[in-house]
Amino acid sequence: MYKKITLSAILSVIATAANAAEPPTVKLGGRFDTMVGHVRQTGEYRDVIDNNTFQNKGKGNRSAIVNDTKIDVNIDGVTDSGLIKYGGLIRLNADTSKSTANQSGIAEKTMAYIQHDSIGRLEGGNYYGAGGIFEMDTTAALAKAAYGVDGFWSKWASETAYIDMSWINPHAPKIKMDNLSGYKFIVSPNLPSNYSAQYYASAPKLTAYTMPHPTLTIGVSFIPDMDSTGSVATRASRDDGPVDSDRKPIGLAGNRPTFKNIISGGVQFKHNFNQEWNIKAGLVGEIGKAKKFVGTDLLRDLKAYEAGLAIGYRDFVIGGTYGSWMKTGAYKTKLEGTKQGSQYWTLGAAYQQGNLGYSLNFMKSKKAGGLESIGTDVQRRLGAPISPNKAFSDATYNKFTNISLGVEYKAAPGFMPYAEASRFHFKDANAPKSNQGVVYLIGTRLTF
């Protein structure tokens, strides 16, 4: 079915392009953030860990000056009848190093589309899926400055977390590993396929949206493999993890497999009651199959959902989200004395007073069983039997909170200074210490 839909889409684009009266227009745009950042966090989480040797390589810097730069190439065309629109987007990484999301590829997002205003829109490529678009757009107005709880702060806080290796080394039961906190905790309010703590939103997908109703949009995406990124060179194997070197490795855990054959989508409602009141509401979810790597069938399938609401009155907006990944990726057989499950919620408010904008956002989440899938890959790489192991499970929930205050000022067209402070707390009951602290960001954003 997926192949038939894809072939139909390709043929439609070819036919449309052939009947175009004029070549597509190409417009350049983008965003350029320059910021000074400073992070204060629990001392031992400043350690820079080599995940291959588990050695401490010293302390990370508390402060830095950094850039985050994107260039958008927008391509838009229309047939001579005016009924069919087509085109695409190429979002380029334009920094002098790997991007903020740890990508070394030239482009961050690529997408082609074909659209009929009375029927719908079809998109294909490495772009956000319907579930991701709806969840971000519904509450987008709640975050100013550096994007609040789903923003830049997370790239400054340590991603180190503890994993229990007592089953192989009783003398070093708790080991710190980098790039692990995004699995143990839910640190951004997203569906798994759009999770900001990892590199999943770049998986190739096909997305369809309805268009006829002015206030109600329905969308659905098919994601063949969440471990694939970009071109055919980085397609993942059927039951193993990503081959893209940009995916964050976890030392002995490697690049663990995730999910395939994912359906992600939902519905969004927008309405302006009058010039003062407006509302946005979204309900999204996704399902997918867990990969059965090395012939095992130990982990639960992907099941997740999120509901969001934002209400605006004049220059003020308030809203929030509630979501759950349920028991996604945890052991199918729950071990005695352990917990599984997850949930998160956010609450935010923003106010625009002329050129000056403020926002205050809060997020809270809990998760148990997040390292069970990581553990199965650790066992594989060490040559140990692959089976449920209590060392990778959680007896209590790992809890995360974040509160973010942002201020921005539109000083001139396309130029905006901003400042933001985010206070975070990773509460890991099984770790010797939990990480908590504050990220301070002061920057400017140039949009063009």
Secondary structure, 3 states (H helix, E strand, C coil): CHHHHHHHHHHHHHHHHHCECCCCEEEEEEEEEEEEEEEEECHHHHEEEECCCCEEEEECCCEEEEEEEEEEEEEEEEECCCCEEEEEEEEEECCCCCCCCCCCCCEEEEEEEEEECCCEEEEEEECCCHHHHHHHHHCHHHCCCCCHHHCHHHHCCCCCEEEECCCCCCCCCEEEECCCHHHHCCCCCCCHHHCCCCCCCCCCEEEEEECCCCCEEEEEEEEEECCCCCCHHHCCCCCCCCCCCCCCCCHHHCCCCCEEEEEEEEEEEEEECCCCEEEEEEEEEEEEEECCHHHCCCECCEEEEEEEEEEEECCEEEEEEEEECCCCCCECCCCCCCECEEEEEEEEEEEEECCEEEEEEEEEEEEECCCHHHHHHHHHHCCCCCCCCHHHCECCCEEEEEEEEEEEECCECCEEEEEEEEEEEEECCCCCCCCEEEEEEEEEEEEC
